[in-house]
Structure formats: C-alpha cells, structure tokens
Amino acid sequence: MAEQKTINRAKLLFMQQLKYNESQAHRTLQKQAMDQKVSLAEMAGLVIKASGSK
C-alpha cells in the first residue's frame, strides 16, 4: 500500500512538471527503474526526493 502511494506520487510529479498523461508518467518511471536496476517503488522514492517533495 505504501509503495503504491509512493509510485502514484511520483507519477503525479511527472504529470504536473512534464505535462505527461498517466500512461506516459508510468512508462517513464518504469524505464528509469529498469535502466538503474532498482524496483519501481525505489525509483519513485528517488524521483520524489529529487523533486524536493516530502
């Protein structure tokens, strides 16, 4: 449950900042996670941290 909230928050950041739709935001998050060899939830946490959000 907490992981899904983190993922959704990261997708929302992509949607707000990059004007992506939900599908584009999810795919971008997935691709970044695969490229860096981390889980989707870990990548989402990194995106949130990098944005300066809590």
Phi and psi restraints in degrees (range 20) as a CNS / XPLOR table:
assign (resid 1 and name C) (resid 2 and name N)
       (resid 2 and name CA) (resid 2 and name C) 1.0 -65.1 20.0 2
assign (resid 2 and name N) (resid 2 and name CA)
       (resid 2 and name C) (resid 3 and name N) 1.0 -38.3 20.0 2
assign (resid 2 and name C) (resid 3 and name N)
       (resid 3 and name CA) (resid 3 and name C) 1.0 -62.6 20.0 2
assign (resid 3 and name N) (resid 3 and name CA)
       (resid 3 and name C) (resid 4 and name N) 1.0 -41.0 20.0 2
assign (resid 3 and name C) (resid 4 and name N)
       (resid 4 and name CA) (resid 4 and name C) 1.0 -65.4 20.0 2
assign (resid 4 and name N) (resid 4 and name CA)
       (resid 4 and name C) (resid 5 and name N) 1.0 -36.8 20.0 2
assign (resid 4 and name C) (resid 5 and name N)
       (resid 5 and name CA) (resid 5 and name C) 1.0 -63.6 20.0 2
assign (resid 5 and name N) (resid 5 and name CA)
       (resid 5 and name C) (resid 6 and name N) 1.0 -41.2 20.0 2
assign (resid 5 and name C) (resid 6 and name N)
       (resid 6 and name CA) (resid 6 and name C) 1.0 -64.0 20.0 2
assign (resid 6 and name N) (resid 6 and name CA)
       (resid 6 and name C) (resid 7 and name N) 1.0 -44.6 20.0 2
assign (resid 6 and name C) (resid 7 and name N)
       (resid 7 and name CA) (resid 7 and name C) 1.0 -62.0 20.0 2
assign (resid 7 and name N) (resid 7 and name CA)
       (resid 7 and name C) (resid 8 and name N) 1.0 -45.7 20.0 2
assign (resid 7 and name C) (resid 8 and name N)
       (resid 8 and name CA) (resid 8 and name C) 1.0 -63.3 20.0 2
assign (resid 8 and name N) (resid 8 and name CA)
       (resid 8 and name C) (resid 9 and name N) 1.0 -37.3 20.0 2
assign (resid 8 and name C) (resid 9 and name N)
       (resid 9 and name CA) (resid 9 and name C) 1.0 -66.1 20.0 2
assign (resid 9 and name N) (resid 9 and name CA)
       (resid 9 and name C) (resid 10 and name N) 1.0 -42.1 20.0 2
assign (resid 9 and name C) (resid 10 and name N)
       (resid 10 and name CA) (resid 10 and name C) 1.0 -64.2 20.0 2
assign (resid 10 and name N) (resid 10 and name CA)
       (resid 10 and name C) (resid 11 and name N) 1.0 -41.6 20.0 2
assign (resid 10 and name C) (resid 11 and name N)
       (resid 11 and name CA) (resid 11 and name C) 1.0 -62.0 20.0 2
assign (resid 11 and name N) (resid 11 and name CA)
       (resid 11 and name C) (resid 12 and name N) 1.0 -40.7 20.0 2
assign (resid 11 and name C) (resid 12 and name N)
       (resid 12 and name CA) (resid 12 and name C) 1.0 -61.5 20.0 2
assign (resid 12 and name N) (resid 12 and name CA)
       (resid 12 and name C) (resid 13 and name N) 1.0 -39.8 20.0 2
assign (resid 12 and name C) (resid 13 and name N)
       (resid 13 and name CA) (resid 13 and name C) 1.0 -61.3 20.0 2
assign (resid 13 and name N) (resid 13 and name CA)
       (resid 13 and name C) (resid 14 and name N) 1.0 -45.0 20.0 2
assign (resid 13 and name C) (resid 14 and name N)
       (resid 14 and name CA) (resid 14 and name C) 1.0 -60.5 20.0 2
assign (resid 14 and name N) (resid 14 and name CA)
       (resid 14 and name C) (resid 15 and name N) 1.0 -41.0 20.0 2
assign (resid 14 and name C) (resid 15 and name N)
       (resid 15 and name CA) (resid 15 and name C) 1.0 -66.3 20.0 2
assign (resid 15 and name N) (resid 15 and name CA)
       (resid 15 and name C) (resid 16 and name N) 1.0 -39.1 20.0 2
assign (resid 15 and name C) (resid 16 and name N)
       (resid 16 and name CA) (resid 16 and name C) 1.0 -75.9 20.0 2
assign (resid 16 and name N) (resid 16 and name CA)
       (resid 16 and name C) (resid 17 and name N) 1.0 -46.2 20.0 2
assign (resid 16 and name C) (resid 17 and name N)
       (resid 17 and name CA) (resid 17 and name C) 1.0 -81.9 20.0 2
assign (resid 17 and name N) (resid 17 and name CA)
       (resid 17 and name C) (resid 18 and name N) 1.0 -36.3 20.0 2
assign (resid 17 and name C) (resid 18 and name N)
       (resid 18 and name CA) (resid 18 and name C) 1.0 -107.4 20.0 2
assign (resid 18 and name N) (resid 18 and name CA)
       (resid 18 and name C) (resid 19 and name N) 1.0 0.9 20.0 2
assign (resid 18 and name C) (resid 19 and name N)
       (resid 19 and name CA) (resid 19 and name C) 1.0 60.1 20.0 2
assign (resid 19 and name N) (resid 19 and name CA)
       (resid 19 and name C) (resid 20 and name N) 1.0 35.3 20.0 2
assign (resid 19 and name C) (resid 20 and name N)
       (resid 20 and name CA) (resid 20 and name C) 1.0 -83.4 20.0 2
assign (resid 20 and name N) (resid 20 and name CA)
       (resid 20 and name C) (resid 21 and name N) 1.0 155.2 20.0 2
assign (resid 20 and name C) (resid 21 and name N)
       (resid 21 and name CA) (resid 21 and name C) 1.0 -84.8 20.0 2
assign (resid 21 and name N) (resid 21 and name CA)
       (resid 21 and name C) (resid 22 and name N) 1.0 174.7 20.0 2
assign (resid 21 and name C) (resid 22 and name N)
       (resid 22 and name CA) (resid 22 and name C) 1.0 -61.6 20.0 2
assign (resid 22 and name N) (resid 22 and name CA)
       (resid 22 and name C) (resid 23 and name N) 1.0 -39.0 20.0 2
assign (resid 22 and name C) (resid 23 and name N)
       (resid 23 and name CA) (resid 23 and name C) 1.0 -63.7 20.0 2
assign (resid 23 and name N) (resid 23 and name CA)
       (resid 23 and name C) (resid 24 and name N) 1.0 -45.0 20.0 2
assign (resid 23 and name C) (resid 24 and name N)
       (resid 24 and name CA) (resid 24 and name C) 1.0 -63.4 20.0 2
assign (resid 24 and name N) (resid 24 and name CA)
       (resid 24 and name C) (resid 25 and name N) 1.0 -41.8 20.0 2
assign (resid 24 and name C) (resid 25 and name N)
       (resid 25 and name CA) (resid 25 and name C) 1.0 -63.4 20.0 2
assign (resid 25 and name N) (resid 25 and name CA)
       (resid 25 and name C) (resid 26 and name N) 1.0 -43.3 20.0 2
assign (resid 25 and name C) (resid 26 and name N)
       (resid 26 and name CA) (resid 26 and name C) 1.0 -65.0 20.0 2
assign (resid 26 and name N) (resid 26 and name CA)
       (resid 26 and name C) (resid 27 and name N) 1.0 -44.6 20.0 2
assign (resid 26 and name C) (resid 27 and name N)
       (resid 27 and name CA) (resid 27 and name C) 1.0 -64.3 20.0 2
assign (resid 27 and name N) (resid 27 and name CA)
       (resid 27 and name C) (resid 28 and name N) 1.0 -40.1 20.0 2
assign (resid 27 and name C) (resid 28 and name N)
       (resid 28 and name CA) (resid 28 and name C) 1.0 -62.5 20.0 2
assign (resid 28 and name N) (resid 28 and name CA)
       (resid 28 and name C) (resid 29 and name N) 1.0 -44.3 20.0 2
assign (resid 28 and name C) (resid 29 and name N)
       (resid 29 and name CA) (resid 29 and name C) 1.0 -62.4 20.0 2
assign (resid 29 and name N) (resid 29 and name CA)
       (resid 29 and name C) (resid 30 and name N) 1.0 -43.8 20.0 2
assign (resid 29 and name C) (resid 30 and name N)
       (resid 30 and name CA) (resid 30 and name C) 1.0 -60.4 20.0 2
assign (resid 30 and name N) (resid 30 and name CA)
       (resid 30 and name C) (resid 31 and name N) 1.0 -46.2 20.0 2
assign (resid 30 and name C) (resid 31 and name N)
       (resid 31 and name CA) (resid 31 and name C) 1.0 -63.9 20.0 2
assign (resid 31 and name N) (resid 31 and name CA)
       (resid 31 and name C) (resid 32 and name N) 1.0 -42.4 20.0 2
assign (resid 31 and name C) (resid 32 and name N)
       (resid 32 and name CA) (resid 32 and name C) 1.0 -63.1 20.0 2
assign (resid 32 and name N) (resid 32 and name CA)
       (resid 32 and name C) (resid 33 and name N) 1.0 -40.5 20.0 2
assign (resid 32 and name C) (resid 33 and name N)
       (resid 33 and name CA) (resid 33 and name C) 1.0 -63.8 20.0 2
assign (resid 33 and name N) (resid 33 and name CA)
       (resid 33 and name C) (resid 34 and name N) 1.0 -43.3 20.0 2
assign (resid 33 and name C) (resid 34 and name N)
       (resid 34 and name CA) (resid 34 and name C) 1.0 -65.1 20.0 2
assign (resid 34 and name N) (resid 34 and name CA)
       (resid 34 and name C) (resid 35 and name N) 1.0 -44.0 20.0 2
assign (resid 34 and name C) (resid 35 and name N)
       (resid 35 and name CA) (resid 35 and name C) 1.0 -61.3 20.0 2
assign (resid 35 and name N) (resid 35 and name CA)
       (resid 35 and name C) (resid 36 and name N) 1.0 -36.4 20.0 2
assign (resid 35 and name C) (resid 36 and name N)
       (resid 36 and name CA) (resid 36 and name C) 1.0 -96.3 20.0 2
assign (resid 36 and name N) (resid 36 and name CA)
       (resid 36 and name C) (resid 37 and name N) 1.0 0.4 20.0 2
assign (resid 36 and name C) (resid 37 and name N)
       (resid 37 and name CA) (resid 37 and name C) 1.0 57.4 20.0 2
assign (resid 37 and name N) (resid 37 and name CA)
       (resid 37 and name C) (resid 38 and name N) 1.0 46.9 20.0 2
assign (resid 37 and name C) (resid 38 and name N)
       (resid 38 and name CA) (resid 38 and name C) 1.0 -128.4 20.0 2
assign (resid 38 and name N) (resid 38 and name CA)
       (resid 38 and name C) (resid 39 and name N) 1.0 166.6 20.0 2
assign (resid 38 and name C) (resid 39 and name N)
       (resid 39 and name CA) (resid 39 and name C) 1.0 -71.3 20.0 2
assign (resid 39 and name N) (resid 39 and name CA)
       (resid 39 and name C) (resid 40 and name N) 1.0 162.1 20.0 2
assign (resid 39 and name C) (resid 40 and name N)
       (resid 40 and name CA) (resid 40 and name C) 1.0 -60.5 20.0 2
assign (resid 40 and name N) (resid 40 and name CA)
       (resid 40 and name C) (resid 41 and name N) 1.0 -41.6 20.0 2
assign (resid 40 and name C) (resid 41 and name N)
       (resid 41 and name CA) (resid 41 and name C) 1.0 -65.6 20.0 2
assign (resid 41 and name N) (resid 41 and name CA)
       (resid 41 and name C) (resid 42 and name N) 1.0 -39.8 20.0 2
assign (resid 41 and name C) (resid 42 and name N)
       (resid 42 and name CA) (resid 42 and name C) 1.0 -63.7 20.0 2
assign (resid 42 and name N) (resid 42 and name CA)
       (resid 42 and name C) (resid 43 and name N) 1.0 -43.2 20.0 2
assign (resid 42 and name C) (resid 43 and name N)
       (resid 43 and name CA) (resid 43 and name C) 1.0 -63.3 20.0 2
assign (resid 43 and name N) (resid 43 and name CA)
       (resid 43 and name C) (resid 44 and name N) 1.0 -41.7 20.0 2
assign (resid 43 and name C) (resid 44 and name N)
       (resid 44 and name CA) (resid 44 and name C) 1.0 -59.7 20.0 2
assign (resid 44 and name N) (resid 44 and name CA)
       (resid 44 and name C) (resid 45 and name N) 1.0 -42.4 20.0 2
assign (resid 44 and name C) (resid 45 and name N)
       (resid 45 and name CA) (resid 45 and name C) 1.0 -61.8 20.0 2
assign (resid 45 and name N) (resid 45 and name CA)
       (resid 45 and name C) (resid 46 and name N) 1.0 -40.5 20.0 2
assign (resid 45 and name C) (resid 46 and name N)
       (resid 46 and name CA) (resid 46 and name C) 1.0 -65.4 20.0 2
assign (resid 46 and name N) (resid 46 and name CA)
       (resid 46 and name C) (resid 47 and name N) 1.0 -39.8 20.0 2
assign (resid 46 and name C) (resid 47 and name N)
       (resid 47 and name CA) (resid 47 and name C) 1.0 -63.1 20.0 2
assign (resid 47 and name N) (resid 47 and name CA)
       (resid 47 and name C) (resid 48 and name N) 1.0 -44.8 20.0 2
assign (resid 47 and name C) (resid 48 and name N)
       (resid 48 and name CA) (resid 48 and name C) 1.0 -64.1 20.0 2
assign (resid 48 and name N) (resid 48 and name CA)
       (resid 48 and name C) (resid 49 and name N) 1.0 -43.9 20.0 2
assign (resid 48 and name C) (resid 49 and name N)
       (resid 49 and name CA) (resid 49 and name C) 1.0 -62.4 20.0 2
assign (resid 49 and name N) (resid 49 and name CA)
       (resid 49 and name C) (resid 50 and name N) 1.0 -42.6 20.0 2
assign (resid 49 and name C) (resid 50 and name N)
       (resid 50 and name CA) (resid 50 and name C) 1.0 -66.6 20.0 2
assign (resid 50 and name N) (resid 50 and name CA)
       (resid 50 and name C) (resid 51 and name N) 1.0 -28.6 20.0 2
assign (resid 50 and name C) (resid 51 and name N)
       (resid 51 and name CA) (resid 51 and name C) 1.0 -77.7 20.0 2
assign (resid 51 and name N) (resid 51 and name CA)
       (resid 51 and name C) (resid 52 and name N) 1.0 -14.0 20.0 2
assign (resid 51 and name C) (resid 52 and name N)
       (resid 52 and name CA) (resid 52 and name C) 1.0 89.1 20.0 2
assign (resid 52 and name N) (resid 52 and name CA)
       (resid 52 and name C) (resid 53 and name N) 1.0 3.8 20.0 2
assign (resid 52 and name C) (resid 53 and name N)
       (resid 53 and name CA) (resid 53 and name C) 1.0 -80.8 20.0 2
assign (resid 53 and name N) (resid 53 and name CA)
       (resid 53 and name C) (resid 54 and name N) 1.0 162.5 20.0 2
